[in-house]
Structure formats: C-alpha cells, structure tokens
Amino acid sequence: MRGEQDEKPETRRLLFLGVLAPWRFHYCSCFSLASLAVRGWVVGLWLAALVALPALAQPKLDIPYVPTPHVVVDEMLRLANVGPRDLVIDLGSGDGRIVITAAKKFGARGIGVELDFHLLIQSEESARQAGVEDRVKFLEQDLFKAELSQATVITLYLLPSVMRKLKPKLLDLKPGTRLVAHEFDLEDWKPDRQTTIRKNVFLWIVPAKAAGRWQARLPIPPIERLLEIAITQRYQEVSANAWLNGVQAQVWEMTLSGDRLSFVIVDSTDRDNEANLYFEGRVTGNAIEGEVARGVGNARATFKWRAVRSGS
C-alpha cells in the first residue's frame, strides 16, 4: 500500500555512503590543532546526519503498510485462478507475501512494487527462505509509474482514493487481465465475482472495448443474413439493439468477460422455421470473430462469423 516517492533510490544510497563513511571525503595525516578542529567539525556533522538519517533516507509514504492476512492472500489468488502461466504484479507489495505465495503455492511468477526500502530487503530475504527467489523480484517504484502491460493478474490492497486514481490505468490493460483486491473496491466498476473469507475479496476481469455499431454477414442457409448490432457498454456490462436483414431483432443474454462476447438473437427470417442464433466471439480491436450456432440438439448447425466496427 504505497503512494509517491520523494527521492530516487540512488540518491539515498549515496546519502548512506556519505553519512556512514565521512572519512572518504576528508582525510588528514597530521595531528595539528587545526586538523583536529576540522576533524571535530566533520565528526559533528556526521553525528548530526546519523540522527537525521532515518527521516532523510526513507521516502515519504502517503499510504500506510497494513499486511494482508495469509488466509486472505490464499483466497485472492484462488479467486483469480492463478496458475503457472501467470505473471502476478502486486502494487504496494509490503513484505512480499502475495507474490511469494503466488510463486510457492501456485507456481506463478511475481513482481512486487514497493517504496519502502526496508520492506524490499525483507521481501527478498523471505523469497530466498521460501525458495522462490528465481520466480519473483521486487522493484522500488511508485505504483502509479509501474509497467503493468505484461501482467496477467494484478493484486491490490489500496485506499479508496488510490484505487480511484488508478482505475483509468487498469481499464486500459489488456482485456482479460484479472484484478483482485480485498477490503476496498473500484466503486462504480462492479466486480465480476466477490467472496468473503475474513475480508471481502473482489475480482474484476478487464473488459474489451466493445461499444459501437457493428456489421456482419452471416452465411446461414438458405440465404445470407446481414446483421447490424449497436452495443452500449459500461465496464463489463453490455446491452445492444440489433437488426437482421433490416428487421429489428431483440438481443438476449448478452455478456462480456474480458474479450469474450456472447449473446442470442431469434432468427425470424423464416417465420415457419424460427430458431435461436447463439453468438460467441472474441473482441480484438475493431473486429469480433467467432462462431454462431443456429438451433439446438440434432437441429443445431454452426457457422463462422466476423463483425467489423463501423467507421473503422
């Protein structure tokens, strides 16, 4: 649970060096009264710096560190369905327990992003003791500046104000990226799933950008159908209006999970032979590609379909 940083790590390391080893910057082999006075002045400055060191060497942190209970860590990773192919990034990683657990219990790789230098040292030692130092690493970095594009899972335990500020960046991640948090949610962005084990645990799946007007030609016998569909979207919640060969058609059961879109339209092209059209597709940029099934049981037939966003 971290915010922004005042000083760069290298600046603080130089500060440590200068304070702990002042003789590197002043040396005199004579024992004259003048040199002793100078030495006394240097040592005085050294002692004063030692007193001020904890405040100077530690970045200003505007978010307190509160460790997540281990049973809640387990539930967060279980709810996110973490596995060996995942890269888990924990924003505000504290003592490293989430990414270490992801590596040790779930076989994932992990990156912890943390500002507190002492917690980073503790995290690295804990990873070594857990035998997962080759699968995790810890970065001394502001969480708002962290590179998240390679993550498949992001874990969060941050104050509401920080979650609010971070939300636009999370929404721009690759569709399908899993976000899991406890205690604090993303306000009007409702979770895809929620459980409660000692704490409320929330799971979001970053949705694709599906809003817009789409067109597709459906090669369904006896005649090709032209589908036009206008999708409205608020996070993962979607609804639509559709037209099949120019005739308005009701859209049923539309869902969006990551980049996976599904919905149902009743095909009334042949009034004597109505059937449901079950659409499933993957949203990739300005295209949706997948499979549509007409009918059910032994009357079911499947076809490929592709829609393109108008104006693209």
LOKOL-71370 format. One record per residue (C-alpha): x, y, z. Coordinates in pm, whole numbers. Layout:
! LOKOL-71370
ATOM       X       Y       Z
ATOM       X       Y       Z
...
//
This chain:
! LOKOL-71370
ATOM       X       Y       Z
ATOM       0       0       0
ATOM     207     285    -129
ATOM     189     626    -296
ATOM     450     857    -442
ATOM     822     886    -370
ATOM    1030    1195    -290
ATOM    1384    1075    -361
ATOM    1543     834    -606
ATOM    1699     511    -470
ATOM    2049     608    -594
ATOM    2032     941    -409
ATOM    1952     760     -87
ATOM    2234     508    -138
ATOM    2484     793    -181
ATOM    2344     952     133
ATOM    2409     631     325
ATOM    2763     619     190
ATOM    2842     978     280
ATOM    2699     951     631
ATOM    2842     613     724
ATOM    3188     679     576
ATOM    3270    1053     602
ATOM    3645     983     609
ATOM    3618     904     237
ATOM    3558    1273     183
ATOM    3805    1416     437
ATOM    4140    1276     538
ATOM    4445    1433     703
ATOM    4750    1251     834
ATOM    4879    1532    1061
ATOM    4770    1590    1420
ATOM    4785    1968    1439
ATOM    4528    2159    1639
ATOM    4384    2292    1312
ATOM    4340    1946    1169
ATOM    4186    1823    1494
ATOM    3938    2111    1482
ATOM    3846    2023    1126
ATOM    3812    1658    1221
ATOM    3586    1755    1510
ATOM    3370    1961    1279
ATOM    3336    1671    1032
ATOM    3257    1421    1307
ATOM    2997    1660    1448
ATOM    2828    1685    1112
ATOM    2845    1306    1081
ATOM    2675    1251    1416
ATOM    2405    1505    1331
ATOM    2344    1331     998
ATOM    2315     995    1172
ATOM    2036    1134    1387
ATOM    1854    1271    1080
ATOM    1924     967     860
ATOM    1600     770     916
ATOM    1390    1067     806
ATOM    1614    1161     512
ATOM    1679     814     376
ATOM    1320     694     378
ATOM    1085     823     103
ATOM     768     995     210
ATOM     488     738     201
ATOM     128     858     191
ATOM     -23     512     229
ATOM      34     304     544
ATOM     150     -56     517
ATOM    -100    -300     665
ATOM     -23    -668     596
ATOM    -291    -884     434
ATOM    -379   -1194     642
ATOM    -236   -1511     485
ATOM    -578   -1676     451
ATOM    -697   -1370     256
ATOM    -388   -1389      34
ATOM    -478   -1752     -44
ATOM    -836   -1657    -131
ATOM    -731   -1368    -353
ATOM    -505   -1593    -559
ATOM    -761   -1875    -570
ATOM   -1038   -1640    -685
ATOM    -809   -1505    -960
ATOM    -740   -1865   -1071
ATOM    -365   -1806   -1062
ATOM    -153   -2073   -1228
ATOM     199   -2146   -1355
ATOM     148   -1939   -1672
ATOM      61   -1622   -1482
ATOM     266   -1315   -1401
ATOM     130   -1163   -1080
ATOM     212    -799   -1004
ATOM     133    -676    -652
ATOM     102    -298    -624
ATOM     218    -194    -278
ATOM     370    -534    -205
ATOM     479    -470     155
ATOM     668    -771     288
ATOM     618    -959     -41
ATOM     379   -1221      91
ATOM     136   -1212    -205
ATOM     389   -1266    -485
ATOM     584   -1516    -273
ATOM     264   -1716    -212
ATOM     175   -1695    -583
ATOM     512   -1848    -669
ATOM     528   -2105    -389
ATOM     169   -2236    -388
ATOM      55   -2167    -746
ATOM     376   -2186    -948
ATOM     334   -1835   -1090
ATOM     597   -1567   -1148
ATOM     564   -1249    -945
ATOM     673    -887    -921
ATOM     627    -676    -611
ATOM     616    -297    -644
ATOM     703    -120    -319
ATOM     857     210    -199
ATOM     977     111     147
ATOM    1342       9     110
ATOM    1340    -193     433
ATOM    1032    -390     325
ATOM    1203    -465      -7
ATOM    1503    -611     174
ATOM    1267    -815     393
ATOM    1077    -935      84
ATOM    1393   -1052     -91
ATOM    1505   -1244     216
ATOM    1160   -1402     258
ATOM    1165   -1509    -109
ATOM    1507   -1668     -56
ATOM    1386   -1855     251
ATOM    1077   -1975      59
ATOM    1298   -2099    -225
ATOM    1128   -1884    -491
ATOM    1389   -1612    -544
ATOM    1422   -1725    -907
ATOM    1049   -1668    -972
ATOM     991   -1333    -802
ATOM    1150    -991    -794
ATOM    1082    -668    -609
ATOM    1103    -318    -750
ATOM    1148       4    -554
ATOM     899     208    -754
ATOM     595     433    -740
ATOM     294     211    -817
ATOM     146     477   -1049
ATOM     457     453   -1267
ATOM     479      73   -1272
ATOM     476    -109   -1606
ATOM     173    -340   -1596
ATOM     128    -446   -1958
ATOM     284    -791   -1911
ATOM      77    -880   -1604
ATOM    -198   -1140   -1626
ATOM    -301   -1084   -1263
ATOM    -272    -765   -1056
ATOM    -329    -769    -680
ATOM    -436    -462    -485
ATOM    -485    -357    -125
ATOM    -501      20    -157
ATOM    -700     304      -8
ATOM   -1016     412    -199
ATOM    -855     738    -316
ATOM    -564     546    -466
ATOM    -794     287    -627
ATOM    -993     573    -781
ATOM    -680     734    -925
ATOM    -551     400   -1057
ATOM    -879     289   -1221
ATOM    -826     451   -1567
ATOM    -486     280   -1598
ATOM    -639     -55   -1500
ATOM    -919     -20   -1755
ATOM    -662      30   -2032
ATOM    -489    -300   -1960
ATOM    -511    -594   -2198
ATOM    -866    -740   -2197
ATOM    -880   -1048   -1981
ATOM    -629    -921   -1724
ATOM    -753   -1023   -1379
ATOM    -760    -769   -1097
ATOM    -809    -892    -743
ATOM    -838    -680    -430
ATOM    -966    -702     -77
ATOM   -1135    -457     158
ATOM   -1168    -170     -95
ATOM   -1341    -197    -433
ATOM   -1344      12    -753
ATOM   -1669     193    -668
ATOM   -1899     202    -973
ATOM   -1696     -65   -1153
ATOM   -1872    -368   -1007
ATOM   -1667    -685    -955
ATOM   -1723    -990   -1174
ATOM   -1704   -1207    -863
ATOM   -1690   -1148    -489
ATOM   -1627   -1374    -191
ATOM   -1593   -1315     180
ATOM   -1337   -1502     389
ATOM   -1250   -1283     684
ATOM   -1236    -992     436
ATOM   -1434    -902     122
ATOM   -1237   -1018    -182
ATOM   -1318    -875    -527
ATOM   -1231    -998    -876
ATOM   -1256    -792   -1195
ATOM   -1174    -906   -1547
ATOM   -1064    -614   -1764
ATOM   -1325    -588   -2042
ATOM   -1259    -531   -2410
ATOM   -1390    -209   -2562
ATOM   -1698    -344   -2739
ATOM   -1916     -31   -2762
ATOM   -2013      85   -3109
ATOM   -2203     -18   -3419
ATOM   -2102    -345   -3583
ATOM   -2188    -518   -3910
ATOM   -2158    -884   -4008
ATOM   -2269   -1111   -4292
ATOM   -2392   -1449   -4168
ATOM   -2356   -1736   -4419
ATOM   -2659   -1925   -4287
ATOM   -2871   -2117   -4543
ATOM   -3099   -2074   -4719
ATOM   -2998   -1705   -4755
ATOM   -2717   -1490   -4623
ATOM   -2823   -1263   -4337
ATOM   -2694    -912   -4271
ATOM   -2656    -841   -3902
ATOM   -2622    -490   -3764
ATOM   -2577    -453   -3392
ATOM   -2531    -140   -3178
ATOM   -2363    -215   -2845
ATOM   -2362      13   -2541
ATOM   -2113     -58   -2263
ATOM   -2038      41   -1905
ATOM   -1733    -151   -1788
ATOM   -1824    -521   -1840
ATOM   -2199    -453   -1852
ATOM   -2325    -454   -2212
ATOM   -2658    -430   -2394
ATOM   -2750    -393   -2759
ATOM   -3005    -328   -3030
ATOM   -2986    -540   -3345
ATOM   -3128    -563   -3696
ATOM   -3133    -881   -3901
ATOM   -3180    -812   -4272
ATOM   -3308    -469   -4176
ATOM   -3571    -601   -3934
ATOM   -3520    -514   -3567
ATOM   -3438    -816   -3353
ATOM   -3424    -845   -2975
ATOM   -3084    -922   -2822
ATOM   -3089   -1163   -2528
ATOM   -2839   -1274   -2264
ATOM   -2551   -1050   -2376
ATOM   -2238   -1091   -2164
ATOM   -1881    -965   -2188
ATOM   -1598   -1131   -1995
ATOM   -1258    -997   -2088
ATOM   -1256   -1013   -2467
ATOM   -1526   -1284   -2485
ATOM   -1867   -1165   -2604
ATOM   -2182   -1377   -2624
ATOM   -2548   -1309   -2699
ATOM   -2860   -1462   -2851
ATOM   -3088   -1336   -3131
ATOM   -3405   -1507   -3253
ATOM   -3380   -1567   -3628
ATOM   -3724   -1495   -3773
ATOM   -3613   -1478   -4136
ATOM   -3832   -1783   -4199
ATOM   -4144   -1732   -3982
ATOM   -4230   -2102   -4010
ATOM   -3885   -2205   -3901
ATOM   -3773   -1968   -3624
ATOM   -3461   -2061   -3430
ATOM   -3222   -1908   -3181
ATOM   -2886   -1781   -3302
ATOM   -2623   -1832   -3030
ATOM   -2330   -1599   -3090
ATOM   -1988   -1635   -2931
ATOM   -1693   -1421   -3034
ATOM   -1369   -1260   -2934
ATOM   -1334    -882   -2950
ATOM   -1000    -784   -3099
ATOM    -966    -416   -3180
ATOM   -1230    -330   -3440
ATOM   -1332    -688   -3515
ATOM   -1531    -963   -3347
ATOM   -1466   -1317   -3466
ATOM   -1618   -1641   -3350
ATOM   -1890   -1896   -3405
ATOM   -2269   -1874   -3431
ATOM   -2493   -2176   -3376
ATOM   -2845   -2193   -3516
ATOM   -3085   -2419   -3330
ATOM   -3021   -2681   -3063
ATOM   -2978   -3057   -3031
ATOM   -2976   -3255   -3354
ATOM   -3107   -2946   -3537
ATOM   -2800   -2743   -3438
ATOM   -2573   -2609   -3711
ATOM   -2265   -2392   -3657
ATOM   -2106   -2127   -3875
ATOM   -1810   -1886   -3853
ATOM   -1894   -1518   -3821
ATOM   -1699   -1193   -3824
ATOM   -1821    -844   -3743
ATOM   -1645    -514   -3814
ATOM   -1699    -193   -3623
ATOM   -1850      78   -3843
ATOM   -1618     366   -3920
ATOM   -1305     160   -3858
//
